Every structure is written in structure tokens, then in C-alpha cells.
Amino acid sequence: MSQQETHGFQTEVKQLLHLMIHSLYSNKEIFLRELVSNAADAADKLRYLALSDDSLYEGNGELRVRISTDKEKGTVTISDNGIGMTRDGVIEHLGTIAKSGTKEFFNNLSGEASKDSQLIGQFGVGFYSAFIVAKKVTVRTRAAGSDVAQGVLWESEGEGSFDVETITKNERGTEITLHLRDEETEFADDFRLRSIITKYSDHISVPVEMFEEGTPESEGPDGEKIEATEGAWKAMNKATALWTRNKSDISDEEYQEFYKHISHDYSDALKWSHNRVEGKQEYTSLLYIPSKAPFDMWNRDSKHGLKLFVQRVFIMDDAEQFMPTYLRFVKGLIDSNDLPLNVSREILQDNQITKALRQGMTKRVLGMLEKMAKNDPEQYQTFWAEFGQVLKEGPAEDFANKEKIAGLLRFASTNDNSAATTVSLDDYIERMKEGQDKIYYIVADSHDAAVNSPHLELLRKKGIEVLLMSERIDEWLINHLTEYKDKKMHSVTRGDLELGELEDEADKQEQEKVAEEAKPLVERVKEALKDKVSDVKVTTRLTDTPACVVAGEGEMSTQMIKLMQAAGQPVPESKPTFEINPTHPLVERLTNEPDEQLFTDWSNLLLQQALLSEKGSLADPSEFIKLMNQMLMAGLK
């Protein structure tokens, strides 16, 4: 029996459909590329499954996509004889899109046509692009191998609900009919559709066919008889896999259109690399670096990876085994002659050939980025702005390529105090002072906090450059990137500054003299603060600030503590090392304070100030305010 149901779209989907339908798109024809790409994917998937079960072909192995129009009814129909969908599949795939979408995403949309037009690719809503031109969409589908009575009809006007009904469908596959809006009837024209297919879908390996009407018998110019021809379906595209062609025969426009086909992105790719490798392993790869990050790049559940083909046969989407996680933004495909055709995800994970291919793909992408950074720094900055934080995951994940990845990283620095992350580690090393053997850096909550940190005072005075890090991932990065080109990475907020040869003898003697004279003061401060600090020392890094706190060697930094707390991880209790600057007027005043209670209060106040400067917050702010008010009142007497 026919079983009709009405389902409601998710709230976010209703918002998305409304946005797509009522926004002004700069390029409405994109809907056809998306629907043809989906149809081609369905054919590829059937071809793969039929390798182990050829009954799925149901006696017809000629896979194709067909497009037809009806001007009177104002409809466009895209049909394929691919894998098709079951009833559950229809409800899942056509009724739930953008599962990771959030209302914040919609709030950030500008409403400008140029930005809205990128929504399709950014959001991954290929099928729903149909509603750009259609007031109603009807889908008839049947999964390959299922009974003809198990067809499914899906219909929606894109207004918050869709109908699903069981129907009889003799042919497997999917047929999508778009009932065009009155103002979009240009897309019911055969010539218009042919030009769109040629522009966007020429590279698709499945024939994309349109019906050509026959001609009646006629006479030629010399009276000769011209035979009548019958109408027939004819392919509008070349139907050859682009990656199998010679690079010299492929234009940049073809590469860009192929990128849009496999990535469902509306924007052009930033860079690509097309290579055919022969030897121990034989494979072809076509790798793209996008120009824009997808909105769900930080969603751990979102799929990433390359399309996998074996001898031109599509095997799987999102084959993540060929690309490390820190390069998850890379799009493209790999076509190998060496992988067995009955591969599964489990076999792929352990296959030695797969590991070799992964190494090759990784090397290729890093090489592409190195070349871009060297030859086109401006383009590389565009890449870095979109994907830099993801690349920073690399040193922790890929030990073998740690040095290469480190060379691609970019930071802000005290060289110009700008927040722009344009400084490479090689730039830093080139500008290092004579005798400098360390790369100095600071990790803080924000760029302003980093650039104004008291820990930089002595280094500024000596003209030593410091890398300014303020992104959340920086502390994680620096725990795995301990050196670069034999130069140790050294935090200015941890332990001793270790200036080495940068410290001249006169300064060293002066410091030793100050430290010696301040020994009694250090002991009094230790006694006053007791269990609040692990140690009290005379500072080697401050010139204008009375005191600061630092983490001891081997102890967890402030930023790492914050990261662990944010992740809900238990943090071992640790006490900071308190450094005082005996030459500062406030500390000089403290040296001569005879009242022990007042001395203790001043010591506590300086410690609280130092902690606030370092952490950006205090465990008990009210205690600090109370102490501050108390000291102010005492000063007014």
C-alpha cells in the first residue's frame, strides 16, 4: 500500500532554504552543476558496488545522466540510473542537511549576494540548490536491487516540510523534477542547459545526455535526398576523467571547474597539483588547496579526505587514510593501480601501500605550500589566514615532517608589534642578534596581552625579537615544537631568560650586585608570602615593572593550565616563582618598610598584581580589591 507521510525540516534547514530562495544569487545556474554532480556520484557508487554484485545493474550496465525540459509545464528533469535511494535514505539525506549547522552561522551571514553565493559550497547543500530556481521539487527514486514497488516519491516546496510516499518505479536510480519559478523559465531552454553542462560538467566521467530531435526527410541544395534521422539521446560532455588527461591539455578553467565538482565549493581553488607517479607505486593524484575554509573545519565529526579511485573505478568518498588530519582542508582525488578492488576502510588503514601513498600525498601538499610561500608570499598569507591554525596541529601529529611544517608557520613578533601573523621562523633566525642561540617567544591570551607583557621589558631594551603568540592552539604547538634548525624555542615567561652571549659582562656584574644586596629583601618576601609561591628571586627580565610571576622549568605554563581547565581536565596544583625588581621605586619602598604587617600586605599586593598581569584573572578578585582599597586608604592617612 502507498504510504504517505509529511515530515518537518529541522529549524536550521528551514532558515537555510528561506535564505537560498529569497537571496539574490549572482550565479543561479550553479544548481545544475550540483544536481549533475550528485547524479554522477550515484553512478560511480553503483559501479563500485556492482564489482561484488553485478545483479545491481538489473541487466543495464550503461550508466548515464539525462536532462530534459518541458517548456509548457516549466520543468527541468535530471535523471540517473545510479545507485538510487531507499525510503529511509530519502528521509535521512533529503530531510536532514547541515547537521552541524548552528544559528550562529546564520547570524554571521551578511545577506550580500557575493557572499551568499558561496553558501552552497561552504554549507554542503548541493541538492537544495534546486530551490534557487524551483518553487517545488519532486524526487522519484528506487535503490538498485530493490523491488519495483519500493520506489519513493519525495516532494517539497521548500517551506518547512516535505512529503514522502511509496510508489512503483520500474527503473532504478533517481529522477529530480524542478518546477521552475515564473521568473526562472530561461532554464527550461535546451540551448541554455547545454551551455551550462559544457561549462561545468564536461569532465564528468559519466555521459550527461540530452535528447536531440530527429529531422524529416528533405532535399539538399543540389536536389539530393537527405535521409530522415531519428531523435536520440546524445552526450553533451566529453565524459573522460580529467585526471587521466595530460596536464598540458587541461586549461586552468577546467581544473577550477573540476575542483568545484569534487568539492561542491563555489569559490575557485587557491592552488592545485596534478601528478602521475610511476615506479614502486603507480598512482595519479590531483590535489587542491581551497581559497576559503569550510564553516565546519573545526567540527571533529565532519568528514574529510580524498576521493579514492582504483583504475578509474570510484571506491569511496572522504578516504582520510591518504591525508593527515592537519591537512584536512585539502580536496582532491587519488587513483591508484596498486590497491586491491575489494578494499575496505579497515584494510586501507593497515595497508603498507596506503602508508606509502599517504607519505607521498603529504610531501606533495607541503611542497606545494613551500613553493607558494617562497614564490607568492601574498597568496600564502591568504592561505595562512584561512588554514594557519589547522597547520599548527602538524608538529604534534607528523614528527617526520616537523621541520618542514615549522618552516611554514607564521607568527606576529616584536619586530613591528603588529598583530599580523607574517613572520616565519626563518625570518626570525635571519634577524637574530650576534651570539643569540635561542628563539624567544611568549604565549598570551591576546595579542595586546602579549605585546604589553612585562616579561618583554629587558628583551626590548636589548633589541631582541620575541615571537608573539595568542591563538588557543599555540601552547599546544609549542609543547611539540621545541626547536627549529638547531635553535631552541625558549619561553620568556618560564625559568631563566638564558641570554647567554647576549648578556655583556658589565650587565652581569650589575645584576649579581643587585641580587646580593637584595638577599635580605628576598628572604623577607619569602616569609611574608610563605605557601603562596614556590620561590622568590631577583628578576633578570624586568626594567619598568616591580614584579612578575614565572613558571619553573618542567612546570605547566599558565596557558596550558587554562587549556586543560577549559577541556575539563584535572590540573595539578602548582605555585609560581615570584620575581621582584629591587630597582623599582615600589620595591625600594618595600625594602625600607619596618612594619611587618604592612610589608606582608605590600608583598601580597605585588603578587596579586603580577598574577593578574600573567593570567588575566584572579582566583579571588574580591580579596585583591579589598587589599588594594586598604593600601590606598593607608596611603591617604
KOLROTOR-758291 format. One record per residue (C-alpha): residue number from 0; chain; x, y, z. Coordinates in steps of 0.5 Angstrom, whole numbers. Example, Ala and Ser with C-alpha at 12.3 -4.5 7.8 and 13.67 -1.06 7.14 Angstrom:
<recs>
REC  guza  paba   east  north     up
REC     0     A     25     -9     16
REC     1     A     27     -2     14
</recs>
This chain:
<recs>
REC  guza  paba   east  north     up
REC     0     A      0      0      0
REC     1     A      2      7     -1
REC     2     A      5     10      5
REC     3     A      5     18      5
REC     4     A      8     22     11
REC     5     A      9     29     12
REC     6     A     16     31     16
REC     7     A     18     38     18
REC     8     A     25     40     16
REC     9     A     30     42     22
REC    10     A     29     49     24
REC    11     A     36     51     21
REC    12     A     34     48     15
REC    13     A     28     52     14
REC    14     A     32     58     15
REC    15     A     37     56     10
REC    16     A     32     54      5
REC    17     A     29     61      6
REC    18     A     36     65      5
REC    19     A     37     61     -1
REC    20     A     30     62     -4
REC    21     A     30     70     -3
REC    22     A     37     72     -3
REC    23     A     40     75    -10
REC    24     A     45     70    -13
REC    25     A     50     72    -17
REC    26     A     50     66    -21
REC    27     A     44     62    -21
REC    28     A     46     56    -26
REC    29     A     50     53    -20
REC    30     A     44     49    -19
REC    31     A     45     45    -25
REC    32     A     52     43    -23
REC    33     A     51     41    -16
REC    34     A     45     36    -19
REC    35     A     49     33    -24
REC    36     A     55     32    -20
REC    37     A     50     28    -15
REC    38     A     48     24    -20
REC    39     A     55     22    -23
REC    40     A     57     21    -16
REC    41     A     51     16    -15
REC    42     A     53     12    -22
REC    43     A     60     12    -19
REC    44     A     58      9    -13
REC    45     A     53      4    -17
REC    46     A     59      2    -21
REC    47     A     63      0    -15
REC    48     A     58     -4    -11
REC    49     A     57     -8    -17
REC    50     A     64    -10    -17
REC    51     A     62    -15    -12
REC    52     A     55    -16    -14
REC    53     A     53    -15    -21
REC    54     A     46    -16    -20
REC    55     A     45     -9    -18
REC    56     A     46     -7    -26
REC    57     A     39    -10    -27
REC    58     A     41    -12    -34
REC    59     A     43     -5    -36
REC    60     A     50     -3    -34
REC    61     A     50      3    -39
REC    62     A     51      9    -33
REC    63     A     49     16    -35
REC    64     A     45     22    -33
REC    65     A     40     25    -37
REC    66     A     37     32    -37
REC    67     A     30     34    -40
REC    68     A     26     40    -40
REC    69     A     18     42    -41
REC    70     A     17     49    -43
REC    71     A     10     49    -43
REC    72     A     10     46    -36
REC    73     A     16     50    -34
REC    74     A     20     44    -31
REC    75     A     27     41    -32
REC    76     A     28     34    -30
REC    77     A     35     31    -28
REC    78     A     35     23    -28
REC    79     A     40     18    -27
REC    80     A     41     10    -27
REC    81     A     46     10    -21
REC    82     A     45      7    -14
REC    83     A     38     11    -12
REC    84     A     36     11     -5
REC    85     A     31      7      0
REC    86     A     26     11      4
REC    87     A     30     11     10
REC    88     A     36     14      6
REC    89     A     31     19      3
REC    90     A     29     22      9
REC    91     A     36     22     12
REC    92     A     39     25      6
REC    93     A     34     30      4
REC    94     A     31     32     10
REC    95     A     37     33     14
REC    96     A     42     37     12
REC    97     A     48     41     15
REC    98     A     47     37     22
REC    99     A     53     41     25
REC   100     A     50     48     23
REC   101     A     48     53     28
REC   102     A     44     59     29
REC   103     A     51     63     30
REC   104     A     53     61     23
REC   105     A     46     64     20
REC   106     A     47     70     24
REC   107     A     54     71     21
REC   108     A     51     72     14
REC   109     A     52     78     11
REC   110     A     46     78      6
REC   111     A     50     81      1
REC   112     A     50     77     -6
REC   113     A     57     76     -7
REC   114     A     58     72      0
REC   115     A     51     69      0
REC   116     A     53     66     -7
REC   117     A     59     62     -3
REC   118     A     54     59      1
REC   119     A     52     53     -3
REC   120     A     60     50     -3
REC   121     A     61     53      4
REC   122     A     55     49      7
REC   123     A     55     43      3
REC   124     A     48     43      1
REC   125     A     48     41     -7
REC   126     A     41     38     -7
REC   127     A     38     44     -4
REC   128     A     41     49     -9
REC   129     A     35     47    -13
REC   130     A     31     51     -9
REC   131     A     34     57    -12
REC   132     A     30     57    -19
REC   133     A     25     52    -17
REC   134     A     18     53    -13
REC   135     A     17     46    -12
REC   136     A     22     40    -13
REC   137     A     20     33    -14
REC   138     A     24     27    -13
REC   139     A     23     20    -15
REC   140     A     28     14    -13
REC   141     A     29      7    -12
REC   142     A     35      4    -10
REC   143     A     39     -1    -14
REC   144     A     37     -8    -13
REC   145     A     30     -7     -9
REC   146     A     23     -9    -11
REC   147     A     20     -4    -17
REC   148     A     14     -3    -11
REC   149     A     19      0     -7
REC   150     A     20      7    -10
REC   151     A     20     13     -6
REC   152     A     17     20     -8
REC   153     A     19     26     -4
REC   154     A     16     33     -5
REC   155     A     17     40     -2
REC   156     A     16     47     -4
REC   157     A     22     49      1
REC   158     A     17     52      6
REC   159     A     19     48     12
REC   160     A     16     41     11
REC   161     A     17     35      5
REC   162     A     12     29      3
REC   163     A     15     22      3
REC   164     A     10     17     -1
REC   165     A     12     10     -3
REC   166     A     11      9    -11
REC   167     A     12      4    -16
REC   168     A     19      6    -20
REC   169     A     21      1    -26
REC   170     A     28      4    -27
REC   171     A     33      4    -21
REC   172     A     36     11    -20
REC   173     A     34     18    -18
REC   174     A     29     23    -22
REC   175     A     29     30    -20
REC   176     A     24     35    -23
REC   177     A     25     42    -22
REC   178     A     18     46    -22
REC   179     A     21     53    -24
REC   180     A     19     59    -21
REC   181     A     16     64    -26
REC   182     A     22     69    -27
REC   183     A     27     63    -28
REC   184     A     24     60    -34
REC   185     A     30     61    -38
REC   186     A     33     54    -35
REC   187     A     27     51    -39
REC   188     A     31     52    -45
REC   189     A     35     46    -48
REC   190     A     41     51    -51
REC   191     A     41     54    -44
REC   192     A     42     48    -41
REC   193     A     47     45    -46
REC   194     A     52     51    -45
REC   195     A     51     50    -37
REC   196     A     53     43    -38
REC   197     A     59     44    -43
REC   198     A     62     50    -38
REC   199     A     61     46    -31
REC   200     A     60     38    -33
REC   201     A     65     37    -39
REC   202     A     70     33    -34
REC   203     A     65     28    -31
REC   204     A     66     21    -33
REC   205     A     59     19    -34
REC   206     A     56     21    -40
REC   207     A     51     27    -39
REC   208     A     46     27    -44
REC   209     A     40     31    -47
REC   210     A     35     29    -53
REC   211     A     36     31    -60
REC   212     A     30     32    -64
REC   213     A     30     28    -71
REC   214     A     30     31    -77
REC   215     A     25     29    -83
REC   216     A     27     27    -90
REC   217     A     29     33    -94
REC   218     A     33     35   -100
REC   219     A     40     38   -101
REC   220     A     42     44   -104
REC   221     A     43     40   -111
REC   222     A     37     36   -110
REC   223     A     40     30   -107
REC   224     A     36     27   -102
REC   225     A     37     27    -94
REC   226     A     35     22    -90
REC   227     A     31     23    -84
REC   228     A     34     22    -77
REC   229     A     31     19    -71
REC   230     A     31     23    -65
REC   231     A     36     20    -60
REC   232     A     40     22    -53
REC   233     A     47     25    -54
REC   234     A     52     26    -49
REC   235     A     54     34    -48
REC   236     A     60     32    -45
REC   237     A     67     29    -46
REC   238     A     66     24    -41
REC   239     A     73     23    -39
REC   240     A     76     23    -33
REC   241     A     80     30    -32
REC   242     A     86     27    -28
REC   243     A     87     22    -33
REC   244     A     89     27    -39
REC   245     A     96     30    -40
REC   246     A     97     37    -36
REC   247     A     99     40    -42
REC   248     A     92     39    -45
REC   249     A     88     42    -39
REC   250     A     86     49    -38
REC   251     A     86     53    -31
REC   252     A     79     54    -32
REC   253     A     78     46    -33
REC   254     A     82     45    -27
REC   255     A     78     50    -23
REC   256     A     71     47    -25
REC   257     A     73     40    -23
REC   258     A     75     43    -16
REC   259     A     68     46    -16
REC   260     A     65     39    -18
REC   261     A     69     35    -13
REC   262     A     69     40     -7
REC   263     A     62     43     -8
REC   264     A     65     49     -7
REC   265     A     63     56    -10
REC   266     A     70     59    -10
REC   267     A     76     58    -14
REC   268     A     82     54    -11
REC   269     A     88     57     -9
REC   270     A     93     52    -12
REC   271     A     93     45    -14
REC   272     A     98     40    -16
REC   273     A     97     34    -21
REC   274     A    102     29    -21
REC   275     A    103     22    -24
REC   276     A    107     17    -21
REC   277     A    111     11    -24
REC   278     A    115      6    -20
REC   279     A    115      2    -14
REC   280     A    108      5    -13
REC   281     A    103      8    -19
REC   282     A     98     13    -18
REC   283     A     95     19    -20
REC   284     A     94     25    -15
REC   285     A     90     31    -16
REC   286     A     90     36    -10
REC   287     A     87     42     -9
REC   288     A     88     48     -3
REC   289     A     82     52     -3
REC   290     A     82     59     -2
REC   291     A     76     59      4
REC   292     A     76     55     10
REC   293     A     69     51     11
REC   294     A     65     53     16
REC   295     A     65     46     20
REC   296     A     73     46     19
REC   297     A     73     45     27
REC   298     A     68     40     28
REC   299     A     71     34     29
REC   300     A     66     29     26
REC   301     A     66     33     20
REC   302     A     69     28     14
REC   303     A     75     30     11
REC   304     A     80     26      6
REC   305     A     81     25     -2
REC   306     A     76     21     -7
REC   307     A     79     15     -8
REC   308     A     79     11    -15
REC   309     A     82      5    -17
REC   310     A     84      4    -24
REC   311     A     79     10    -25
REC   312     A     73      6    -21
REC   313     A     71     10    -16
REC   314     A     72      7     -9
REC   315     A     70     12     -3
REC   316     A     69     19     -1
REC   317     A     73     22      4
REC   318     A     79     17      4
REC   319     A     82     20     10
REC   320     A     88     15     11
REC   321     A     91     19      5
REC   322     A     92     25      8
REC   323     A     94     27     16
REC   324     A     89     31     20
REC   325     A     93     37     20
REC   326     A     92     38     12
REC   327     A     84     36     13
REC   328     A     83     42      8
REC   329     A     86     39      2
REC   330     A     81     37     -3
REC   331     A     82     32     -9
REC   332     A     83     25    -11
REC   333     A     88     19    -12
REC   334     A     87     14    -17
REC   335     A     92      8    -15
REC   336     A     93      2    -19
REC   337     A     96     -2    -13
REC   338     A     90     -2     -8
REC   339     A     86     -8     -9
REC   340     A     79     -7    -11
REC   341     A     76    -10     -5
REC   342     A     79     -5      0
REC   343     A     75     -4      6
REC   344     A     77      2     11
REC   345     A     80     -3     16
REC   346     A     85     -6     10
REC   347     A     86      1      8
REC   348     A     89      3     15
REC   349     A     94     -2     15
REC   350     A     96     -3      8
REC   351     A    103     -1      7
REC   352     A    102      1      0
REC   353     A     97      6      3
REC   354     A    102      9      8
REC   355     A    107     10      2
REC   356     A    101     14     -1
REC   357     A    100     18      5
REC   358     A    107     20      6
REC   359     A    107     22     -2
REC   360     A    101     26     -1
REC   361     A    103     29      5
REC   362     A    110     31      2
REC   363     A    106     34     -4
REC   364     A    102     38     -1
REC   365     A    108     41      4
REC   366     A    112     42     -2
REC   367     A    106     46     -6
REC   368     A    106     50      1
REC   369     A    113     52      1
REC   370     A    113     54     -6
REC   371     A    107     58     -5
REC   372     A    111     61      1
REC   373     A    117     63     -3
REC   374     A    114     65    -10
REC   375     A    108     68     -8
REC   376     A    108     71      0
REC   377     A    102     75     -1
REC   378     A     98     69     -4
REC   379     A    101     65      2
REC   380     A     98     70      7
REC   381     A     91     69      4
REC   382     A     92     61      5
REC   383     A     95     62     12
REC   384     A     89     67     15
REC   385     A     84     61     13
REC   386     A     88     55     15
REC   387     A     94     57     19
REC   388     A     91     54     26
REC   389     A     90     48     23
REC   390     A     97     47     20
REC   391     A     99     49     27
REC   392     A     97     42     29
REC   393     A    102     39     25
REC   394     A    108     39     29
REC   395     A    105     34     34
REC   396     A    102     30     29
REC   397     A    107     29     24
REC   398     A    114     28     27
REC   399     A    117     26     21
REC   400     A    115     33     17
REC   401     A    116     37     24
REC   402     A    122     42     21
REC   403     A    118     43     14
REC   404     A    112     44     18
REC   405     A    115     49     22
REC   406     A    118     53     16
REC   407     A    111     54     14
REC   408     A    109     57     21
REC   409     A    107     65     21
REC   410     A    107     69     28
REC   411     A    107     76     30
REC   412     A    113     79     33
REC   413     A    116     85     37
REC   414     A    120     87     30
REC   415     A    114     91     28
REC   416     A    109     90     34
REC   417     A    104     88     29
REC   418     A     98     83     30
REC   419     A     99     81     23
REC   420     A    102     74     23
REC   421     A    107     75     18
REC   422     A    114     73     21
REC   423     A    117     66     19
REC   424     A    122     62     24
REC   425     A    127     63     18
REC   426     A    125     71     18
REC   427     A    127     71     26
REC   428     A    133     67     25
REC   429     A    136     72     20
REC   430     A    135     78     24
REC   431     A    138     74     31
REC   432     A    143     78     34
REC   433     A    150     76     34
REC   434     A    151     71     39
REC   435     A    144     69     40
REC   436     A    142     62     40
REC   437     A    135     62     42
REC   438     A    128     63     39
REC   439     A    125     67     44
REC   440     A    117     67     45
REC   441     A    111     69     49
REC   442     A    104     66     49
REC   443     A     99     70     52
REC   444     A     91     71     52
REC   445     A     91     76     47
REC   446     A     96     80     42
REC   447     A     95     86     47
REC   448     A     97     82     53
REC   449     A    103     79     49
REC   450     A    106     85     46
REC   451     A    105     89     53
REC   452     A    107     84     58
REC   453     A    113     86     63
REC   454     A    117     80     61
REC   455     A    119     83     55
REC   456     A    122     89     58
REC   457     A    129     87     58
REC   458     A    129     84     51
REC   459     A    126     90     48
REC   460     A    132     94     52
REC   461     A    137     90     48
REC   462     A    133     90     42
REC   463     A    132     82     42
REC   464     A    126     80     38
REC   465     A    120     76     41
REC   466     A    115     72     37
REC   467     A    108     74     40
REC   468     A    103     68     40
REC   469     A     96     69     42
REC   470     A     92     63     39
REC   471     A     89     58     43
REC   472     A     93     53     40
REC   473     A    100     56     41
REC   474     A    101     53     47
REC   475     A    100     46     45
REC   476     A    104     47     39
REC   477     A    110     50     43
REC   478     A    110     44     47
REC   479     A    111     40     41
REC   480     A    116     45     37
REC   481     A    122     45     42
REC   482     A    127     47     37
REC   483     A    128     49     30
REC   484     A    134     49     26
REC   485     A    138     47     32
REC   486     A    136     54     35
REC   487     A    132     52     42
REC   488     A    125     55     43
REC   489     A    125     59     49
REC   490     A    119     62     53
REC   491     A    120     69     56
REC   492     A    115     67     62
REC   493     A    119     61     64
REC   494     A    125     60     68
REC   495     A    131     64     67
REC   496     A    132     68     61
REC   497     A    138     65     59
REC   498     A    141     71     55
REC   499     A    148     67     54
REC   500     A    153     71     50
REC   501     A    148     77     49
REC   502     A    149     79     57
REC   503     A    155     83     57
REC   504     A    160     83     63
REC   505     A    158     90     66
REC   506     A    151     88     66
REC   507     A    152     81     69
REC   508     A    156     84     75
REC   509     A    151     89     76
REC   510     A    146     84     76
REC   511     A    150     80     81
REC   512     A    151     86     86
REC   513     A    144     88     86
REC   514     A    142     80     87
REC   515     A    147     80     93
REC   516     A    144     87     96
REC   517     A    137     84     96
REC   518     A    138     78     99
REC   519     A    135     80    106
REC   520     A    129     83    102
REC   521     A    128     76     98
REC   522     A    128     73    105
REC   523     A    123     77    108
REC   524     A    118     77    102
REC   525     A    119     69    102
REC   526     A    117     69    109
REC   527     A    111     74    108
REC   528     A    108     70    102
REC   529     A    110     63    105
REC   530     A    106     58    102
REC   531     A    103     62     96
REC   532     A    110     62     92
REC   533     A    115     56     90
REC   534     A    120     61     91
REC   535     A    122     69     91
REC   536     A    128     71     86
REC   537     A    131     78     84
REC   538     A    129     79     77
REC   539     A    133     78     71
REC   540     A    128     81     66
REC   541     A    124     87     69
REC   542     A    126     94     68
REC   543     A    120     98     69
REC   544     A    115     93     73
REC   545     A    116     92     80
REC   546     A    115     84     80
REC   547     A    112     78     76
REC   548     A    111     71     76
REC   549     A    114     66     72
REC   550     A    113     58     71
REC   551     A    119     54     74
REC   552     A    123     49     69
REC   553     A    119     43     68
REC   554     A    112     46     71
REC   555     A    106     47     67
REC   556     A    105     54     64
REC   557     A     99     59     65
REC   558     A     96     58     58
REC   559     A     97     50     59
REC   560     A     93     50     65
REC   561     A     88     55     62
REC   562     A     87     50     56
REC   563     A     87     44     61
REC   564     A     81     47     65
REC   565     A     77     49     59
REC   566     A     77     42     57
REC   567     A     75     40     64
REC   568     A     82     36     65
REC   569     A     84     36     73
REC   570     A     90     41     74
REC   571     A     96     39     79
REC   572     A     97     45     84
REC   573     A    103     49     82
REC   574     A    106     55     85
REC   575     A    109     61     81
REC   576     A    116     63     82
REC   577     A    116     71     84
REC   578     A    121     75     81
REC   579     A    122     82     84
REC   580     A    125     88     81
REC   581     A    129     91     87
REC   582     A    131     98     83
REC   583     A    123     99     82
REC   584     A    121    105     87
REC   585     A    116    101     90
REC   586     A    120     95     92
REC   587     A    125    100     94
REC   588     A    120    103     99
REC   589     A    118     96    101
REC   590     A    126     95    103
REC   591     A    125    100    108
REC   592     A    119     98    111
REC   593     A    119     97    118
REC   594     A    112     95    120
REC   595     A    112     87    118
REC   596     A    104     87    117
REC   597     A    105     93    112
REC   598     A    111     89    109
REC   599     A    106     83    108
REC   600     A    101     87    105
REC   601     A    105     90    100
REC   602     A    108     84     98
REC   603     A    101     81     97
REC   604     A     99     86     93
REC   605     A    105     86     89
REC   606     A    104     78     88
REC   607     A     97     79     86
REC   608     A     98     85     81
REC   609     A    104     80     78
REC   610     A     99     74     78
REC   611     A     93     79     75
REC   612     A     98     81     69
REC   613     A    100     74     68
REC   614     A     93     70     68
REC   615     A     89     76     66
REC   616     A     84     74     72
REC   617     A     85     72     80
REC   618     A     82     66     84
REC   619     A     79     71     89
REC   620     A     78     78     86
REC   621     A     75     81     92
REC   622     A     81     80     96
REC   623     A     85     84     92
REC   624     A     80     89     91
REC   625     A     80     89     99
REC   626     A     87     89    100
REC   627     A     88     95     94
REC   628     A     83     99     98
REC   629     A     86     98    105
REC   630     A     93    100    102
REC   631     A     90    106     98
REC   632     A     87    108    105
REC   633     A     93    107    109
REC   634     A     97    112    104
REC   635     A     92    117    105
REC   636     A     93    118    112
</recs>
